């Protein structure tokens, strides 16, 4: 009986061993497949993350360039932007206490710029500040002529100084 019991135990052990080995191989294959899927999904996830980061970077670059482009465009006056440009010239004078008026506007003969005649009056200090603002404006201006005269006295209501300017706006796109 002992022989039979040992044989049965051996067969049961062998069957359990085979089942365990089969399960080990099965789970090993399943785990390998899952690992491969995980690696594939991780690669896809990284690609998508990289693509989104690139899109964010591109978007921020576009926004930064849009501001730079807007800054650059302020240096050029388009033919449709002549009135705001002329208003800017007059407002520069009022900022420093001078009175300015545009006397003439024309396109230069060689179409390389816009010619502007400007007359301003006020104190010497306000006219000097006005000229400095014109020189340091974001527009590329060329001073063709300037005539500065003392016209009024200190006791009259007439502003003591008057300046007549002829400017050429070089950054003009017609």
C-alpha positions in Angstrom: 0.0 0.0 0.0 2.9 2.2 0.7 4.1 1.8 -2.9 0.7 2.7 -4.2 0.6 5.8 -2.0 4.0 6.9 -3.1 3.2 6.4 -6.7 0.0 8.4 -6.3 1.8 11.2 -4.5 4.5 11.3 -7.1 1.9 11.5 -9.9 -0.1 14.2 -8.1 3.1 16.1 -7.5 4.1 15.7 -11.1 0.7 17.0 -12.2 0.9 19.9 -9.8 4.3 20.7 -11.0 3.2 20.7 -14.7 0.2 22.8 -13.8 2.4 25.3 -11.9 4.9 25.3 -14.7 2.1 25.9 -17.3 0.7 28.7 -15.1 4.2 30.2 -14.7 4.8 30.2 -18.5 1.3 31.5 -19.2 1.6 34.4 -16.7 5.1 35.1 -17.9 3.8 35.5 -21.5 0.9 37.7 -20.3 3.2 39.9 -18.3 5.6 40.2 -21.3 2.7 41.2 -23.5 1.5 43.7 -21.0 5.0 45.2 -20.6 5.2 45.6 -24.4 1.8 47.3 -24.4 2.8 49.5 -21.6 6.1 50.5 -23.4 4.1 51.2 -26.5 1.6 53.3 -24.7 4.3 55.1 -22.8 6.1 56.0 -26.1 2.8 57.3 -27.5 2.2 59.3 -24.3 5.7 60.8 -24.4 5.2 61.7 -28.1 1.9 63.4 -27.3 3.4 65.2 -24.3 6.3 66.4 -26.4 3.9 67.5 -29.1 1.8 69.4 -26.6 4.9 71.0 -25.1 6.0 72.0 -28.6 2.6 73.5 -29.3 2.7 75.5 -26.0 6.2 76.7 -26.9 5.1 77.6 -30.4 2.1 79.4 -29.0 4.2 81.4 -26.5 6.7 82.2 -29.3 3.9 83.5 -31.5 2.5 85.6 -28.7 6.0 87.0 -28.0 6.5 87.7 -31.7 3.1 89.3 -32.0 4.1 91.8 -29.4 7.5 92.4 -31.2 5.6 92.7 -34.5 3.3 95.3 -33.0 6.2 97.2 -31.6 7.9 97.1 -35.0 4.8 98.2 -36.8 4.6 101.3 -34.6 7.8 102.5 -36.3 6.1 102.5 -39.7 3.2 104.6 -40.7 1.0 103.1 -43.4 -0.8 105.3 -45.9 -4.0 104.6 -44.0 -2.4 105.6 -40.7 -1.4 109.2 -41.7 -4.1 110.9 -39.6 -3.2 109.1 -36.4 0.5 109.9 -37.1 -0.3 113.6 -37.6 -2.4 113.6 -34.4 0.5 112.0 -32.6 2.7 114.9 -33.7 0.2 117.4 -32.5 -0.3 115.6 -29.2 3.5 115.5 -28.6 3.4 119.3 -28.6 0.5 119.5 -26.2 2.3 117.2 -23.8 5.1 119.8 -23.3 2.9 122.9 -23.3 3.3 123.9 -26.9 0.7 124.4 -29.6 1.3 122.6 -32.9 -0.6 122.5 -36.2 0.2 120.5 -39.3 0.5 123.0 -42.2 1.1 120.6 -45.2 1.3 116.9 -46.0 2.6 115.3 -49.2 4.4 112.3 -50.5 8.1 113.0 -51.5 8.9 113.0 -55.2 10.9 109.8 -55.1 8.1 108.1 -53.0 10.6 107.4 -50.2 8.7 109.2 -47.5 6.0 111.5 -46.4 6.7 115.2 -46.2 5.0 117.0 -43.3 5.0 120.8 -42.7 4.5 121.6 -39.0 4.2 124.9 -37.1 4.4 125.1 -33.3 4.4 127.9 -30.8 5.1 128.2 -27.1 7.9 129.0 -24.8 11.5 128.2 -25.8 11.6 125.4 -23.2 8.4 123.8 -24.5 9.5 124.0 -28.1 12.9 122.5 -27.2 11.2 119.6 -25.4 8.8 119.2 -28.4 11.8 118.9 -30.8 13.4 116.4 -28.5 10.2 114.3 -28.4 10.1 114.5 -32.3 13.7 113.4 -32.5 13.2 110.5 -30.1 9.8 109.4 -31.5 9.4 105.8 -32.6 9.1 107.1 -36.2 12.1 107.6 -38.3 12.0 111.3 -39.0 14.4 113.4 -41.1 14.4 117.2 -40.3 14.6 119.0 -43.7 14.3 122.5 -42.3 13.6 124.4 -39.2 13.0 128.1 -38.6 12.8 129.2 -34.9 11.8 132.8 -34.3 11.0 134.9 -31.3 7.7 136.6 -32.2 6.1 137.8 -29.0 7.2 139.6 -26.0 6.8 138.6 -22.4 4.0 141.1 -21.8 1.8 140.1 -24.8 -0.6 137.2 -25.1 1.2 136.0 -28.2 3.5 132.9 -27.4 7.0 134.2 -27.3 8.5 131.6 -29.7 7.4 130.0 -33.0 9.0 127.2 -35.0 8.2 126.0 -38.5 9.4 122.6 -39.4 9.7 120.5 -42.5 9.9 116.8 -41.7 10.2 113.7 -43.8 8.8 110.5 -42.4 11.2 107.9 -43.7 9.3 104.9 -42.2 6.3 105.4 -44.4 4.8 102.6 -46.5 2.6 104.0 -49.3 
